[in-house]
Amino acid sequence: MKMVSLIIILIIIGLLAGLFSGLMGVGGGIVMIPLMVFALGFTQHEAQGTSLAVLAVPVTLIAAYNYYQAGHVNWKYAGVIAVTFVVGAYFGSKFAVSIDQVLLKKIFAVLLIVVALRLLFWK
């Protein structure tokens, strides 16, 4: 892949992930991971690891601040979830790197389907 094409793909992935993150609170799992697998040829492990690396810095701080200004952020709950997220992410990543990437991709796909169906048919 040519460097210019690669940079354009990376920019598109970042813009789409940011757009969907700000719009619907999703970006890493639903946008970046599939795009990295399909557009960049990443393995499931590479896509998940790279997605987590992107989110390791406070990339969503500005978007969260917009929601905060509109009165839509519960900082106490966010703090508890963030701390426990770190613990869960540590153990989840330890487990994920030991799973075959084909199986991991299937688990990921099933999760997306289940969540999509749940949202589609939620009352």
Backbone as XML, in Angstrom:
<?xml version="1.0"?>
<chain id="A" units="angstrom">
  <residue number="1" name="MET">
    <atom name="N" x="0.847" y="-1.176" z="0.000"/>
    <atom name="CA" x="0.000" y="0.000" z="0.000"/>
    <atom name="C" x="0.893" y="1.240" z="0.000"/>
  </residue>
  <residue number="2" name="LYS">
    <atom name="N" x="0.579" y="2.176" z="-0.858"/>
    <atom name="CA" x="1.366" y="3.399" z="-0.947"/>
    <atom name="C" x="1.170" y="4.243" z="0.302"/>
  </residue>
  <residue number="3" name="MET">
    <atom name="N" x="2.200" y="5.000" z="0.661"/>
    <atom name="CA" x="2.173" y="5.811" z="1.874"/>
    <atom name="C" x="1.021" y="6.817" z="1.859"/>
  </residue>
  <residue number="4" name="VAL">
    <atom name="N" x="0.779" y="7.457" z="0.727"/>
    <atom name="CA" x="-0.301" y="8.449" z="0.651"/>
    <atom name="C" x="-1.654" y="7.776" z="0.865"/>
  </residue>
  <residue number="5" name="SER">
    <atom name="N" x="-1.846" y="6.609" z="0.235"/>
    <atom name="CA" x="-3.102" y="5.866" z="0.418"/>
    <atom name="C" x="-3.274" y="5.455" z="1.865"/>
  </residue>
  <residue number="6" name="LEU">
    <atom name="N" x="-2.204" y="4.997" z="2.475"/>
    <atom name="CA" x="-2.252" y="4.589" z="3.874"/>
    <atom name="C" x="-2.638" y="5.769" z="4.769"/>
  </residue>
  <residue number="7" name="ILE">
    <atom name="N" x="-2.020" y="6.901" z="4.552"/>
    <atom name="CA" x="-2.325" y="8.083" z="5.367"/>
    <atom name="C" x="-3.777" y="8.501" z="5.180"/>
  </residue>
  <residue number="8" name="ILE">
    <atom name="N" x="-4.278" y="8.447" z="3.960"/>
    <atom name="CA" x="-5.676" y="8.801" z="3.707"/>
    <atom name="C" x="-6.606" y="7.840" z="4.433"/>
  </residue>
  <residue number="9" name="ILE">
    <atom name="N" x="-6.314" y="6.539" z="4.377"/>
    <atom name="CA" x="-7.139" y="5.546" z="5.080"/>
    <atom name="C" x="-7.110" y="5.797" z="6.586"/>
  </residue>
  <residue number="10" name="LEU">
    <atom name="N" x="-5.926" y="6.068" z="7.137"/>
    <atom name="CA" x="-5.821" y="6.341" z="8.573"/>
    <atom name="C" x="-6.620" y="7.581" z="8.954"/>
  </residue>
  <residue number="11" name="ILE">
    <atom name="N" x="-6.566" y="8.610" z="8.136"/>
    <atom name="CA" x="-7.320" y="9.832" z="8.407"/>
    <atom name="C" x="-8.821" y="9.552" z="8.354"/>
  </residue>
  <residue number="12" name="ILE">
    <atom name="N" x="-9.258" y="8.785" z="7.365"/>
    <atom name="CA" x="-10.685" y="8.443" z="7.256"/>
    <atom name="C" x="-11.136" y="7.646" z="8.470"/>
  </residue>
  <residue number="13" name="ILE">
    <atom name="N" x="-10.335" y="6.666" z="8.890"/>
    <atom name="CA" x="-10.682" y="5.877" z="10.077"/>
    <atom name="C" x="-10.805" y="6.786" z="11.298"/>
  </residue>
  <residue number="14" name="GLY">
    <atom name="N" x="-9.847" y="7.680" z="11.486"/>
    <atom name="CA" x="-9.888" y="8.591" z="12.619"/>
    <atom name="C" x="-11.089" y="9.517" z="12.583"/>
  </residue>
  <residue number="15" name="LEU">
    <atom name="N" x="-11.370" y="10.074" z="11.413"/>
    <atom name="CA" x="-12.519" y="10.983" z="11.295"/>
    <atom name="C" x="-13.841" y="10.258" z="11.540"/>
  </residue>
  <residue number="16" name="LEU">
    <atom name="N" x="-13.991" y="9.067" z="10.962"/>
    <atom name="CA" x="-15.225" y="8.305" z="11.170"/>
    <atom name="C" x="-15.385" y="7.880" z="12.627"/>
  </residue>
  <residue number="17" name="ALA">
    <atom name="N" x="-14.288" y="7.420" z="13.229"/>
    <atom name="CA" x="-14.351" y="7.013" z="14.636"/>
    <atom name="C" x="-14.712" y="8.205" z="15.515"/>
  </residue>
  <residue number="18" name="GLY">
    <atom name="N" x="-14.111" y="9.358" z="15.243"/>
    <atom name="CA" x="-14.428" y="10.551" z="16.011"/>
    <atom name="C" x="-15.859" y="11.003" z="15.793"/>
  </residue>
  <residue number="19" name="LEU">
    <atom name="N" x="-16.302" y="10.975" z="14.554"/>
    <atom name="CA" x="-17.678" y="11.379" z="14.245"/>
    <atom name="C" x="-18.683" y="10.490" z="14.961"/>
  </residue>
  <residue number="20" name="PHE">
    <atom name="N" x="-18.513" y="9.172" z="14.836"/>
    <atom name="CA" x="-19.445" y="8.252" z="15.481"/>
    <atom name="C" x="-19.322" y="8.281" z="16.998"/>
  </residue>
  <residue number="21" name="SER">
    <atom name="N" x="-18.129" y="8.526" z="17.502"/>
    <atom name="CA" x="-17.940" y="8.632" z="18.947"/>
    <atom name="C" x="-18.704" y="9.831" z="19.491"/>
  </residue>
  <residue number="22" name="GLY">
    <atom name="N" x="-18.544" y="10.962" z="18.847"/>
    <atom name="CA" x="-19.251" y="12.150" z="19.291"/>
    <atom name="C" x="-20.745" y="12.056" z="19.083"/>
  </residue>
  <residue number="23" name="LEU">
    <atom name="N" x="-21.158" y="11.418" z="17.995"/>
    <atom name="CA" x="-22.567" y="11.319" z="17.652"/>
    <atom name="C" x="-23.308" y="10.276" z="18.475"/>
  </residue>
  <residue number="24" name="MET">
    <atom name="N" x="-22.695" y="9.096" z="18.651"/>
    <atom name="CA" x="-23.399" y="8.000" z="19.302"/>
    <atom name="C" x="-22.630" y="7.330" z="20.431"/>
  </residue>
  <residue number="25" name="GLY">
    <atom name="N" x="-21.454" y="7.839" z="20.761"/>
    <atom name="CA" x="-20.689" y="7.245" z="21.847"/>
    <atom name="C" x="-19.967" y="5.972" z="21.464"/>
  </residue>
  <residue number="26" name="VAL">
    <atom name="N" x="-19.816" y="5.710" z="20.163"/>
    <atom name="CA" x="-19.092" y="4.526" z="19.700"/>
    <atom name="C" x="-17.972" y="4.966" z="18.782"/>
  </residue>
  <residue number="27" name="GLY">
    <atom name="N" x="-16.968" y="4.177" z="18.647"/>
    <atom name="CA" x="-15.856" y="4.545" z="17.781"/>
    <atom name="C" x="-14.846" y="3.425" z="17.648"/>
  </residue>
  <residue number="28" name="GLY">
    <atom name="N" x="-14.351" y="2.948" z="18.784"/>
    <atom name="CA" x="-13.313" y="1.923" z="18.760"/>
    <atom name="C" x="-13.793" y="0.604" z="18.204"/>
  </residue>
  <residue number="29" name="GLY">
    <atom name="N" x="-14.672" y="-0.022" z="18.911"/>
    <atom name="CA" x="-15.102" y="-1.360" z="18.538"/>
    <atom name="C" x="-15.948" y="-1.423" z="17.293"/>
  </residue>
  <residue number="30" name="ILE">
    <atom name="N" x="-16.803" y="-0.466" z="17.108"/>
    <atom name="CA" x="-17.750" y="-0.548" z="16.006"/>
    <atom name="C" x="-17.201" y="0.082" z="14.730"/>
  </residue>
  <residue number="31" name="VAL">
    <atom name="N" x="-16.327" y="1.043" z="14.851"/>
    <atom name="CA" x="-15.827" y="1.740" z="13.669"/>
    <atom name="C" x="-14.374" y="1.379" z="13.369"/>
  </residue>
  <residue number="32" name="MET">
    <atom name="N" x="-13.485" y="1.641" z="14.305"/>
    <atom name="CA" x="-12.057" y="1.464" z="14.022"/>
    <atom name="C" x="-11.666" y="0.017" z="13.784"/>
  </residue>
  <residue number="33" name="ILE">
    <atom name="N" x="-12.126" y="-0.895" z="14.610"/>
    <atom name="CA" x="-11.681" y="-2.285" z="14.489"/>
    <atom name="C" x="-12.082" y="-2.888" z="13.141"/>
  </residue>
  <residue number="34" name="PRO">
    <atom name="N" x="-13.360" y="-2.824" z="12.745"/>
    <atom name="CA" x="-13.682" y="-3.385" z="11.420"/>
    <atom name="C" x="-12.932" y="-2.697" z="10.274"/>
  </residue>
  <residue number="35" name="LEU">
    <atom name="N" x="-12.776" y="-1.382" z="10.332"/>
    <atom name="CA" x="-12.067" y="-0.685" z="9.263"/>
    <atom name="C" x="-10.599" y="-1.082" z="9.216"/>
  </residue>
  <residue number="36" name="MET">
    <atom name="N" x="-9.976" y="-1.271" z="10.363"/>
    <atom name="CA" x="-8.571" y="-1.692" z="10.366"/>
    <atom name="C" x="-8.421" y="-3.113" z="9.813"/>
  </residue>
  <residue number="37" name="VAL">
    <atom name="N" x="-9.387" y="-3.972" z="10.117"/>
    <atom name="CA" x="-9.335" y="-5.341" z="9.599"/>
    <atom name="C" x="-9.542" y="-5.339" z="8.082"/>
  </residue>
  <residue number="38" name="PHE">
    <atom name="N" x="-10.572" y="-4.643" z="7.608"/>
    <atom name="CA" x="-10.906" y="-4.686" z="6.185"/>
    <atom name="C" x="-10.029" y="-3.769" z="5.325"/>
  </residue>
  <residue number="39" name="ALA">
    <atom name="N" x="-9.783" y="-2.558" z="5.767"/>
    <atom name="CA" x="-9.052" y="-1.591" z="4.936"/>
    <atom name="C" x="-7.537" y="-1.709" z="5.068"/>
  </residue>
  <residue number="40" name="LEU">
    <atom name="N" x="-7.073" y="-2.102" z="6.252"/>
    <atom name="CA" x="-5.630" y="-2.173" z="6.470"/>
    <atom name="C" x="-5.090" y="-3.597" z="6.523"/>
  </residue>
  <residue number="41" name="GLY">
    <atom name="N" x="-5.988" y="-4.580" z="6.551"/>
    <atom name="CA" x="-5.551" y="-5.969" z="6.597"/>
    <atom name="C" x="-5.011" y="-6.401" z="7.945"/>
  </residue>
  <residue number="42" name="PHE">
    <atom name="N" x="-5.392" y="-5.675" z="9.007"/>
    <atom name="CA" x="-4.943" y="-6.035" z="10.354"/>
    <atom name="C" x="-5.566" y="-7.344" z="10.798"/>
  </residue>
  <residue number="43" name="THR">
    <atom name="N" x="-4.870" y="-8.062" z="11.658"/>
    <atom name="CA" x="-5.498" y="-9.180" z="12.341"/>
    <atom name="C" x="-6.442" y="-8.606" z="13.390"/>
  </residue>
  <residue number="44" name="GLN">
    <atom name="N" x="-7.296" y="-9.448" z="13.917"/>
    <atom name="CA" x="-8.209" y="-8.988" z="14.966"/>
    <atom name="C" x="-7.428" y="-8.462" z="16.166"/>
  </residue>
  <residue number="45" name="HIS">
    <atom name="N" x="-6.349" y="-9.165" z="16.514"/>
    <atom name="CA" x="-5.516" y="-8.726" z="17.642"/>
    <atom name="C" x="-4.903" y="-7.355" z="17.377"/>
  </residue>
  <residue number="46" name="GLU">
    <atom name="N" x="-4.355" y="-7.174" z="16.176"/>
    <atom name="CA" x="-3.738" y="-5.889" z="15.839"/>
    <atom name="C" x="-4.766" y="-4.758" z="15.876"/>
  </residue>
  <residue number="47" name="ALA">
    <atom name="N" x="-5.949" y="-5.022" z="15.334"/>
    <atom name="CA" x="-6.997" y="-3.993" z="15.306"/>
    <atom name="C" x="-7.445" y="-3.630" z="16.718"/>
  </residue>
  <residue number="48" name="GLN">
    <atom name="N" x="-7.656" y="-4.624" z="17.546"/>
    <atom name="CA" x="-8.091" y="-4.352" z="18.923"/>
    <atom name="C" x="-7.003" y="-3.628" z="19.702"/>
  </residue>
  <residue number="49" name="GLY">
    <atom name="N" x="-5.770" y="-4.059" z="19.563"/>
    <atom name="CA" x="-4.672" y="-3.403" z="20.269"/>
    <atom name="C" x="-4.484" y="-1.975" z="19.818"/>
  </residue>
  <residue number="50" name="THR">
    <atom name="N" x="-4.566" y="-1.747" z="18.511"/>
    <atom name="CA" x="-4.406" y="-0.391" z="17.988"/>
    <atom name="C" x="-5.563" y="0.496" z="18.426"/>
  </residue>
  <residue number="51" name="SER">
    <atom name="N" x="-6.774" y="-0.041" z="18.415"/>
    <atom name="CA" x="-7.938" y="0.722" z="18.869"/>
    <atom name="C" x="-7.763" y="1.141" z="20.325"/>
  </residue>
  <residue number="52" name="LEU">
    <atom name="N" x="-7.297" y="0.234" z="21.157"/>
    <atom name="CA" x="-7.069" y="0.564" z="22.564"/>
    <atom name="C" x="-5.968" y="1.605" z="22.717"/>
  </residue>
  <residue number="53" name="ALA">
    <atom name="N" x="-4.936" y="1.514" z="21.874"/>
    <atom name="CA" x="-3.849" y="2.495" z="21.933"/>
    <atom name="C" x="-4.355" y="3.889" z="21.574"/>
  </residue>
  <residue number="54" name="VAL">
    <atom name="N" x="-5.245" y="3.970" z="20.594"/>
    <atom name="CA" x="-5.838" y="5.262" z="20.221"/>
    <atom name="C" x="-6.601" y="5.850" z="21.405"/>
  </residue>
  <residue number="55" name="LEU">
    <atom name="N" x="-7.339" y="5.007" z="22.093"/>
    <atom name="CA" x="-8.190" y="5.478" z="23.182"/>
    <atom name="C" x="-7.427" y="5.677" z="24.489"/>
  </residue>
  <residue number="56" name="ALA">
    <atom name="N" x="-6.139" y="5.304" z="24.501"/>
    <atom name="CA" x="-5.345" y="5.439" z="25.722"/>
    <atom name="C" x="-5.126" y="6.898" z="26.098"/>
  </residue>
  <residue number="57" name="VAL">
    <atom name="N" x="-5.138" y="7.760" z="25.121"/>
    <atom name="CA" x="-5.017" y="9.190" z="25.406"/>
    <atom name="C" x="-6.433" y="9.767" z="25.464"/>
  </residue>
  <residue number="58" name="PRO">
    <atom name="N" x="-6.601" y="10.896" z="26.099"/>
    <atom name="CA" x="-7.969" y="11.428" z="26.266"/>
    <atom name="C" x="-8.555" y="12.008" z="24.980"/>
  </residue>
  <residue number="59" name="VAL">
    <atom name="N" x="-8.706" y="11.153" z="23.957"/>
    <atom name="CA" x="-9.172" y="11.628" z="22.658"/>
    <atom name="C" x="-10.628" y="12.085" z="22.679"/>
  </residue>
  <residue number="60" name="THR">
    <atom name="N" x="-11.392" y="11.581" z="23.616"/>
    <atom name="CA" x="-12.812" y="11.938" z="23.642"/>
    <atom name="C" x="-13.119" y="13.043" z="24.648"/>
  </residue>
  <residue number="61" name="LEU">
    <atom name="N" x="-12.096" y="13.637" z="25.235"/>
    <atom name="CA" x="-12.295" y="14.659" z="26.253"/>
    <atom name="C" x="-13.150" y="15.823" z="25.758"/>
  </residue>
  <residue number="62" name="ILE">
    <atom name="N" x="-12.885" y="16.308" z="24.562"/>
    <atom name="CA" x="-13.645" y="17.441" z="24.039"/>
    <atom name="C" x="-15.106" y="17.056" z="23.824"/>
  </residue>
  <residue number="63" name="ALA">
    <atom name="N" x="-15.339" y="15.859" z="23.284"/>
    <atom name="CA" x="-16.715" y="15.405" z="23.070"/>
    <atom name="C" x="-17.435" y="15.245" z="24.409"/>
  </residue>
  <residue number="64" name="ALA">
    <atom name="N" x="-16.748" y="14.649" z="25.391"/>
    <atom name="CA" x="-17.353" y="14.494" z="26.717"/>
    <atom name="C" x="-17.664" y="15.855" z="27.321"/>
  </residue>
  <residue number="65" name="TYR">
    <atom name="N" x="-16.803" y="16.817" z="27.098"/>
    <atom name="CA" x="-17.029" y="18.169" z="27.618"/>
    <atom name="C" x="-18.286" y="18.788" z="27.005"/>
  </residue>
  <residue number="66" name="ASN">
    <atom name="N" x="-18.501" y="18.563" z="25.717"/>
    <atom name="CA" x="-19.739" y="19.059" z="25.091"/>
    <atom name="C" x="-20.970" y="18.453" z="25.748"/>
  </residue>
  <residue number="67" name="TYR">
    <atom name="N" x="-20.923" y="17.160" z="26.020"/>
    <atom name="CA" x="-22.042" y="16.505" z="26.702"/>
    <atom name="C" x="-22.198" y="17.043" z="28.122"/>
  </residue>
  <residue number="68" name="TYR">
    <atom name="N" x="-21.082" y="17.285" z="28.791"/>
    <atom name="CA" x="-21.100" y="17.850" z="30.139"/>
    <atom name="C" x="-21.769" y="19.226" z="30.144"/>
  </residue>
  <residue number="69" name="GLN">
    <atom name="N" x="-21.393" y="20.066" z="29.194"/>
    <atom name="CA" x="-21.979" y="21.407" z="29.111"/>
    <atom name="C" x="-23.491" y="21.353" z="28.913"/>
  </residue>
  <residue number="70" name="ALA">
    <atom name="N" x="-23.949" y="20.313" z="28.234"/>
    <atom name="CA" x="-25.385" y="20.154" z="28.001"/>
    <atom name="C" x="-26.079" y="19.446" z="29.164"/>
  </residue>
  <residue number="71" name="GLY">
    <atom name="N" x="-25.307" y="19.112" z="30.222"/>
    <atom name="CA" x="-25.887" y="18.471" z="31.402"/>
    <atom name="C" x="-26.099" y="16.973" z="31.277"/>
  </residue>
  <residue number="72" name="HIS">
    <atom name="N" x="-25.319" y="16.334" z="30.430"/>
    <atom name="CA" x="-25.527" y="14.907" z="30.168"/>
    <atom name="C" x="-24.394" y="14.010" z="30.635"/>
  </residue>
  <residue number="73" name="VAL">
    <atom name="N" x="-23.619" y="14.424" z="31.636"/>
    <atom name="CA" x="-22.529" y="13.585" z="32.138"/>
    <atom name="C" x="-22.674" y="13.423" z="33.645"/>
  </residue>
  <residue number="74" name="ASN">
    <atom name="N" x="-22.641" y="12.177" z="34.096"/>
    <atom name="CA" x="-22.628" y="11.881" z="35.519"/>
    <atom name="C" x="-21.186" y="11.508" z="35.865"/>
  </residue>
  <residue number="75" name="TRP">
    <atom name="N" x="-20.430" y="12.476" z="36.381"/>
    <atom name="CA" x="-18.993" y="12.286" z="36.629"/>
    <atom name="C" x="-18.718" y="11.210" z="37.670"/>
  </residue>
  <residue number="76" name="LYS">
    <atom name="N" x="-19.577" y="11.094" z="38.684"/>
    <atom name="CA" x="-19.363" y="10.062" z="39.714"/>
    <atom name="C" x="-19.465" y="8.672" z="39.088"/>
  </residue>
  <residue number="77" name="TYR">
    <atom name="N" x="-20.500" y="8.458" z="38.321"/>
    <atom name="CA" x="-20.657" y="7.158" z="37.673"/>
    <atom name="C" x="-19.530" y="6.914" z="36.676"/>
  </residue>
  <residue number="78" name="ALA">
    <atom name="N" x="-19.180" y="7.950" z="35.920"/>
    <atom name="CA" x="-18.101" y="7.817" z="34.939"/>
    <atom name="C" x="-16.790" y="7.438" z="35.627"/>
  </residue>
  <residue number="79" name="GLY">
    <atom name="N" x="-16.530" y="8.010" z="36.795"/>
    <atom name="CA" x="-15.308" y="7.703" z="37.528"/>
    <atom name="C" x="-15.243" y="6.251" z="37.965"/>
  </residue>
  <residue number="80" name="VAL">
    <atom name="N" x="-16.353" y="5.754" z="38.506"/>
    <atom name="CA" x="-16.396" y="4.354" z="38.939"/>
    <atom name="C" x="-16.225" y="3.424" z="37.740"/>
  </residue>
  <residue number="81" name="ILE">
    <atom name="N" x="-16.939" y="3.726" z="36.663"/>
    <atom name="CA" x="-16.832" y="2.891" z="35.466"/>
    <atom name="C" x="-15.408" y="2.942" z="34.911"/>
  </residue>
  <residue number="82" name="ALA">
    <atom name="N" x="-14.785" y="4.118" z="34.893"/>
    <atom name="CA" x="-13.426" y="4.256" z="34.356"/>
    <atom name="C" x="-12.422" y="3.429" z="35.146"/>
  </residue>
  <residue number="83" name="VAL">
    <atom name="N" x="-12.514" y="3.484" z="36.460"/>
    <atom name="CA" x="-11.568" y="2.726" z="37.291"/>
    <atom name="C" x="-11.752" y="1.226" z="37.069"/>
  </residue>
  <residue number="84" name="THR">
    <atom name="N" x="-12.999" y="0.777" z="37.066"/>
    <atom name="CA" x="-13.233" y="-0.653" z="36.876"/>
    <atom name="C" x="-12.999" y="-1.074" z="35.433"/>
  </residue>
  <residue number="85" name="PHE">
    <atom name="N" x="-13.151" y="-0.136" z="34.502"/>
    <atom name="CA" x="-12.833" y="-0.399" z="33.093"/>
    <atom name="C" x="-11.365" y="-0.780" z="32.957"/>
  </residue>
  <residue number="86" name="VAL">
    <atom name="N" x="-10.500" y="-0.092" z="33.684"/>
    <atom name="CA" x="-9.068" y="-0.372" z="33.634"/>
    <atom name="C" x="-8.803" y="-1.806" z="34.084"/>
  </residue>
  <residue number="87" name="VAL">
    <atom name="N" x="-9.444" y="-2.212" z="35.153"/>
    <atom name="CA" x="-9.263" y="-3.572" z="35.665"/>
    <atom name="C" x="-9.775" y="-4.593" z="34.651"/>
  </residue>
  <residue number="88" name="GLY">
    <atom name="N" x="-10.997" y="-4.369" z="34.149"/>
    <atom name="CA" x="-11.573" y="-5.282" z="33.164"/>
    <atom name="C" x="-10.749" y="-5.345" z="31.886"/>
  </residue>
  <residue number="89" name="ALA">
    <atom name="N" x="-10.267" y="-4.199" z="31.433"/>
    <atom name="CA" x="-9.473" y="-4.149" z="30.209"/>
    <atom name="C" x="-8.162" y="-4.914" z="30.370"/>
  </residue>
  <residue number="90" name="TYR">
    <atom name="N" x="-7.564" y="-4.819" z="31.545"/>
    <atom name="CA" x="-6.324" y="-5.546" z="31.790"/>
    <atom name="C" x="-6.548" y="-7.053" z="31.652"/>
  </residue>
  <residue number="91" name="PHE">
    <atom name="N" x="-7.546" y="-7.574" z="32.366"/>
    <atom name="CA" x="-7.789" y="-9.004" z="32.332"/>
    <atom name="C" x="-8.342" y="-9.462" z="30.986"/>
  </residue>
  <residue number="92" name="GLY">
    <atom name="N" x="-9.199" y="-8.644" z="30.374"/>
    <atom name="CA" x="-9.734" y="-8.975" z="29.055"/>
    <atom name="C" x="-8.641" y="-9.051" z="28.001"/>
  </residue>
  <residue number="93" name="SER">
    <atom name="N" x="-7.700" y="-8.112" z="28.057"/>
    <atom name="CA" x="-6.617" y="-8.119" z="27.071"/>
    <atom name="C" x="-5.674" y="-9.299" z="27.291"/>
  </residue>
  <residue number="94" name="LYS">
    <atom name="N" x="-5.431" y="-9.652" z="28.549"/>
    <atom name="CA" x="-4.595" y="-10.830" z="28.844"/>
    <atom name="C" x="-5.209" y="-12.087" z="28.225"/>
  </residue>
  <residue number="95" name="PHE">
    <atom name="N" x="-6.538" y="-12.202" z="28.353"/>
    <atom name="CA" x="-7.245" y="-13.354" z="27.797"/>
    <atom name="C" x="-7.265" y="-13.290" z="26.273"/>
  </residue>
  <residue number="96" name="ALA">
    <atom name="N" x="-7.550" y="-12.103" z="25.701"/>
    <atom name="CA" x="-7.695" y="-11.954" z="24.251"/>
    <atom name="C" x="-6.424" y="-12.315" z="23.496"/>
  </residue>
  <residue number="97" name="VAL">
    <atom name="N" x="-5.267" y="-11.924" z="24.027"/>
    <atom name="CA" x="-4.024" y="-12.210" z="23.302"/>
    <atom name="C" x="-3.685" y="-13.697" z="23.288"/>
  </residue>
  <residue number="98" name="SER">
    <atom name="N" x="-4.343" y="-14.480" z="24.127"/>
    <atom name="CA" x="-4.095" y="-15.917" z="24.149"/>
    <atom name="C" x="-5.068" y="-16.696" z="23.260"/>
  </residue>
  <residue number="99" name="ILE">
    <atom name="N" x="-6.064" y="-16.021" z="22.704"/>
    <atom name="CA" x="-7.073" y="-16.662" z="21.863"/>
    <atom name="C" x="-6.649" y="-16.562" z="20.402"/>
  </residue>
  <residue number="100" name="ASP">
    <atom name="N" x="-6.911" y="-17.614" z="19.642"/>
    <atom name="CA" x="-6.661" y="-17.592" z="18.206"/>
    <atom name="C" x="-7.441" y="-16.445" z="17.570"/>
  </residue>
  <residue number="101" name="GLN">
    <atom name="N" x="-6.821" y="-15.729" z="16.631"/>
    <atom name="CA" x="-7.443" y="-14.529" z="16.074"/>
    <atom name="C" x="-8.721" y="-14.838" z="15.306"/>
  </residue>
  <residue number="102" name="VAL">
    <atom name="N" x="-8.848" y="-16.018" z="14.714"/>
    <atom name="CA" x="-10.082" y="-16.381" z="14.012"/>
    <atom name="C" x="-11.231" y="-16.507" z="15.006"/>
  </residue>
  <residue number="103" name="LEU">
    <atom name="N" x="-10.971" y="-17.169" z="16.127"/>
    <atom name="CA" x="-11.989" y="-17.304" z="17.164"/>
    <atom name="C" x="-12.327" y="-15.929" z="17.751"/>
  </residue>
  <residue number="104" name="LEU">
    <atom name="N" x="-11.319" y="-15.115" z="17.989"/>
    <atom name="CA" x="-11.540" y="-13.781" z="18.546"/>
    <atom name="C" x="-12.409" y="-12.941" z="17.608"/>
  </residue>
  <residue number="105" name="LYS">
    <atom name="N" x="-12.153" y="-13.036" z="16.316"/>
    <atom name="CA" x="-12.951" y="-12.293" z="15.330"/>
    <atom name="C" x="-14.408" y="-12.766" z="15.360"/>
  </residue>
  <residue number="106" name="LYS">
    <atom name="N" x="-14.624" y="-14.062" z="15.511"/>
    <atom name="CA" x="-15.991" y="-14.598" z="15.574"/>
    <atom name="C" x="-16.701" y="-14.136" z="16.850"/>
  </residue>
  <residue number="107" name="ILE">
    <atom name="N" x="-16.003" y="-14.143" z="17.963"/>
    <atom name="CA" x="-16.582" y="-13.657" z="19.223"/>
    <atom name="C" x="-16.973" y="-12.191" z="19.071"/>
  </residue>
  <residue number="108" name="PHE">
    <atom name="N" x="-16.103" y="-11.409" z="18.474"/>
    <atom name="CA" x="-16.363" y="-9.986" z="18.240"/>
    <atom name="C" x="-17.593" y="-9.799" z="17.355"/>
  </residue>
  <residue number="109" name="ALA">
    <atom name="N" x="-17.685" y="-10.577" z="16.277"/>
    <atom name="CA" x="-18.824" y="-10.481" z="15.360"/>
    <atom name="C" x="-20.131" y="-10.829" z="16.057"/>
  </residue>
  <residue number="110" name="VAL">
    <atom name="N" x="-20.125" y="-11.881" z="16.854"/>
    <atom name="CA" x="-21.338" y="-12.274" z="17.585"/>
    <atom name="C" x="-21.752" y="-11.169" z="18.551"/>
  </residue>
  <residue number="111" name="LEU">
    <atom name="N" x="-20.797" y="-10.575" z="19.231"/>
    <atom name="CA" x="-21.105" y="-9.476" z="20.139"/>
    <atom name="C" x="-21.784" y="-8.322" z="19.395"/>
  </residue>
  <residue number="112" name="LEU">
    <atom name="N" x="-21.236" y="-7.947" z="18.236"/>
    <atom name="CA" x="-21.838" y="-6.863" z="17.456"/>
    <atom name="C" x="-23.264" y="-7.213" z="17.028"/>
  </residue>
  <residue number="113" name="ILE">
    <atom name="N" x="-23.484" y="-8.452" z="16.614"/>
    <atom name="CA" x="-24.821" y="-8.881" z="16.186"/>
    <atom name="C" x="-25.796" y="-8.841" z="17.362"/>
  </residue>
  <residue number="114" name="VAL">
    <atom name="N" x="-25.382" y="-9.381" z="18.499"/>
    <atom name="CA" x="-26.251" y="-9.405" z="19.679"/>
    <atom name="C" x="-26.618" y="-7.982" z="20.114"/>
  </residue>
  <residue number="115" name="VAL">
    <atom name="N" x="-25.622" y="-7.119" z="20.159"/>
    <atom name="CA" x="-25.891" y="-5.732" z="20.561"/>
    <atom name="C" x="-26.814" y="-5.060" z="19.546"/>
  </residue>
  <residue number="116" name="ALA">
    <atom name="N" x="-26.548" y="-5.259" z="18.266"/>
    <atom name="CA" x="-27.381" y="-4.644" z="17.234"/>
    <atom name="C" x="-28.827" y="-5.126" z="17.331"/>
  </residue>
  <residue number="117" name="LEU">
    <atom name="N" x="-29.015" y="-6.423" z="17.499"/>
    <atom name="CA" x="-30.375" y="-6.960" z="17.612"/>
    <atom name="C" x="-31.077" y="-6.452" z="18.867"/>
  </residue>
  <residue number="118" name="ARG">
    <atom name="N" x="-30.335" y="-6.382" z="19.941"/>
    <atom name="CA" x="-30.910" y="-5.888" z="21.206"/>
    <atom name="C" x="-31.366" y="-4.437" z="21.047"/>
  </residue>
  <residue number="119" name="LEU">
    <atom name="N" x="-30.545" y="-3.624" z="20.432"/>
    <atom name="CA" x="-30.905" y="-2.222" z="20.220"/>
    <atom name="C" x="-32.066" y="-2.077" z="19.248"/>
  </residue>
  <residue number="120" name="LEU">
    <atom name="N" x="-32.058" y="-2.901" z="18.194"/>
    <atom name="CA" x="-33.110" y="-2.826" z="17.185"/>
    <atom name="C" x="-34.479" y="-3.177" z="17.759"/>
  </residue>
  <residue number="121" name="PHE">
    <atom name="N" x="-34.517" y="-4.151" z="18.647"/>
    <atom name="CA" x="-35.801" y="-4.617" z="19.169"/>
    <atom name="C" x="-36.088" y="-4.163" z="20.595"/>
  </residue>
  <residue number="122" name="TRP">
    <atom name="N" x="-35.281" y="-3.268" z="21.141"/>
    <atom name="CA" x="-35.494" y="-2.737" z="22.495"/>
    <atom name="C" x="-36.712" y="-1.842" z="22.502"/>
  </residue>
  <residue number="123" name="LYS">
    <atom name="N" x="-37.532" y="-2.003" z="23.528"/>
    <atom name="CA" x="-38.772" y="-1.190" z="23.612"/>
    <atom name="C" x="-38.486" y="0.180" z="24.126"/>
  </residue>
</chain>
